[in-house]
């Protein structure tokens, strides 16, 4: 099994917490109340996103740094 590493952008929110965005996966966005929770949430969001792609027989979107390796 190949491990894929996606770039995650973390944005500190004004009130509290962090928003995590995965640019390579359109619409893959999540939120956590602290950095630890945000990282857990974004890993789960990526896993669910890829599971959904597989369930719908859609191609898995590879991180930009992997595209040259194919």
N, C-alpha and C positions, 0 to 999 in steps of 0.2 A: 504494500500500500504506500502510495506517495503522500508525503505530508506537504500540504500547501500553506504558505505563509502570506497572509493578506496584510496590506498596509492599513492601519487604523488611525484615524484622526480623532483626537480627544479634544473636546471643547469644554472648558470650565464654565459652568453656568453661574449667573450673577447671584441667584438666591442660594443655591447649594447644588452639589452633585456635578456630574459630567455627562455629556452626550458623546457617544462613540459613533463614528461614521466609517463605513467601509466603502471607499470610492469605487473599487472594482466590482462591487455588487450593488447595483442600483436599488435604492430603497432599503438597504440593510443599515438600519440606524437603531440604536438602543440607548438606554439611560441607566445610570447607577448613582446611588447617593454618595459613594466615595470611589476612589480609584480601584480598589480591590473588587468591589461589587461590579463596577463598570466593566472591568476586564473579564470577569466571569460571564456577565451578560452578553458581551460582544462575541465571546467564543461560542456561546450557545446560539446566538443569532446567526453566526456564520454556518454552524452545523445545520441548523434548521433550514437556512436558505439553500444550501447544497442538497439536503434531503428533498426539498420541494422541487428543485430542478430535476433530480433523478426520478422522482415520482411522476413528473409530467413529461418524461423523456426529452428534456431540454438539455442542451450542452452545458457542461460545467464551465463556468467562467473562471479562467486561470488568472492568477496575479500577473501583473505586467512583467515581472522579472522572469517568469516561467515561460512566456510565450516564445522566446527565442530558442528554448531548449527542445521544443517539439519537433 
